[in-house]
């Protein structure tokens, strides 16, 4: 009986070691894809800035790209388990999302200290992302239960942003951007813990979640810094 117990314990240890190894590989692949997604978006933003005049002359082109961005995102989620296709859709989505940042980036870069504002926003986003990720990995607090609350807040923010497209109120935009920065900081905690616990089905899904958190936090901070510098 004791021999049986030892074999059973050994089998459990081997299964645990295999599970930890698989999770480690999953996490590594997720962050590799996340980094590659940021590079793809950067390339898209660079191309967008170089043809910014085209966007200024044709607003329908911008909204067409926004629609395409959502189509690619939904397609990516549908094909997240299809190897090869999921990577094509991932980089197509992130490239197009970089293009859709063109109007905001162009408006900021047109300001006297525009380049400095973009650099500050990116630096703050990187520091915040890194600090929140480390905190989420080491804390005993469970942030994976915040999903429903975060989603409801996201819907409210999206509705408010749509309303402000027509209202065009600077203070309202500042409030939206400020709440968004807090929201996506919380999403970083939420998504990081879901990734390290293996709650996502594929590395692509986890990478998209982190990418959206990073880009939306960057956009929020860029808007906040842009508004304050414009007021100055």
N, C-alpha and C positions, 0 to 999 in steps of 0.2 A: 504493500500500500504506500509506504514511504517513497519507494522508487517511482511509483506512478505520480505522486505529488510533485516530486522533483522534476520529472519530465513535463508535467503540466505547467509548472512555474517557468521552466526554461522556454517552453513554447510561447507563453504569454510575454516573456521578456523579448523574444525574437519578433513577435508581432508588434509590440510596442516600439521597438527599435526601427522596424520597417515603416511604421506609421509616422514616427517622428522624422525619419529620413524623407518620406514622401512629402510631408508638410514643409520641411525645410526647402526642398526643391520647388514646391509650389510657390512659396514666398519669394524665393530668389527669382523665379521666372516672372512673377507678377511685377516686381520692382524693376526688372530689366525692361519689360514691356512698357512700364510707366515712363521710364527715362527715355525710351525710344519714341514714345508718344509725344513727349515734350519737344523733342528734336523735330518731329514731323510738324507739330503746330508752329514751331519757330520758323521753319521753312515756309509754311503757309503764310504766316504773318509778314515775313520778308518779301515774299512775292506780292502780297496784298499792298504793302507800303509802296513798292516800286510801280504799281499801277493804280495808285490811290485816285488819280484823276478820273479813271474809268468808273470807279464806284461813285464819285461825286457827281458825275454827269448822268449816271443811270442808277437811280435808287431801286428799280425793279431787279437789277442784277444782284444787289445785296440781299433783298428779300428772297430771291430765288436761291441763293446760296444758303440762307438760313433754313429754308424748307428742305434743301438737299442735305444739310447737316442733320436734321432730325430724321430724315429718311434713312441715311447711313447709320445713325445710332440705333434705330429700331431694327434695321437689317442686321447689324452687328449682334444685337441681343438675340435675334432669332437664329443666327448662325454661329453662336459662340462656341459650340462643340465641334464645328466643322473645320478641321485643321487646314490651314492654307487660306481658305476663304475668310476665316475670322481675322487673320492678320491683314489681309488686303483691305477689308472693311475697316479695321481698326485704324490703319494709317491713312486711309482715305478720309475717314471721319475727322481725325485729328488735324489733317492738313486743311480741310475745308473749314474747320472751326477756327484755325489760325487765320484764314482768309476773312472770316466774319468779324475778326477783331480790328480789321483795317480802319473803319470809321472812327472808333474810339482812340486807337493809337495815333491816327493822323491828327485828330483834334488835340491830343495831348502834345504831340511832337511839334505842333504849330505854335505852341506857347513858348515864351522866351526861355524857360528852363525845362522844356518838354523832355529832353533826353534824360535829364537828371531825375525827373518825376518818374519816368518809366523804370529807371534803374532802382530808385528807392522802393517802388512798389514791388518789383521783382525780388529785391533783396529782403524786404519785410515778409513777403510770401514764402520765400525759401526758408528763412529763419523760423517763421511760425509753423510751417509744415514740418520741418525737422524736429522742433521742440515738442509739438503736439504728438507726432508719431512716436518719439521716444517715451513720452509720458504714457501714451496708450499701451505701449508694449510692456511697461514696467509697473503700472498701477494695478491694484487689486480691484479697483472699481470697474463694474461692468457697464460699458457704454453701448453694448449691442442691443439693449432694450429700448433705446431712444428712437428707433426707426420710425414709428408711427407719428410721434411728436415732431420729428424733423421734417417728415414728408408734408404734414399739415402746414407747418411754417413755410416750407418751400412753395406750396400752392398759393398761400397768401402773398408771398413776395412776388411771384410771377404775375398774379392778378394786379398787384399794385404797380408793377413795372409796366404792364400793358396800359393801365390807366394813365400813367405818367407820360406815355408816348404822345397822348393827346393833350394832357394838361401842361406838360413841359415846365414843371415847377422845380427850381434848383434845390430848394430846401427839402422838398418831398423826395427828390432824387438822393440827396445826402442821407436822409433817414433810411431809405431803401438800401442804399449801399452799406450803411453802417450795420443794419440788421443782417444783411447778407454776409458780411464779413464774419459776424458772430456765428451765423448759421453754418457756413461752410467750414469754419474752424471746428464746430461740433461734428460735422460730417467727417472730418479727418479722423477724429477720435473713433467715431462709429465704424468707418470703413477699415481703418487700421486693425482694430480688434477683430472684425469679421474675417480679415485676411489671415491674421496670425492664428486664428482658431479654425481655419479651413472651412469657413461657412459659405464661400463662393465656389461655384462648380468648376470654373476654369480660371487660369491666370489672366486671361483676356478680360474677363468680367471684373476681376479685382483691379486690374490696371486702368480700365475705363473709369471705375469709381474714383480712384485716386486722381486720375487726370482731371475729371470734372471738378473735384474738390479744389485742386490746385489752381486751375484756370479761373474758376468762379471767385475764389478768394483773391487772386491777382487782379481780376477785373474790378472787384469791389473796392480794393485798396487804391487802384489806379483812379477810379472815379472820385473817391474821397480826397485824395491828394490833388487831383486836378481841380476840383471845386474850390478847395482852400487856396490854392495858388492863383486861381482865376480871380477870386475875391480880393486877393492881395494886389 
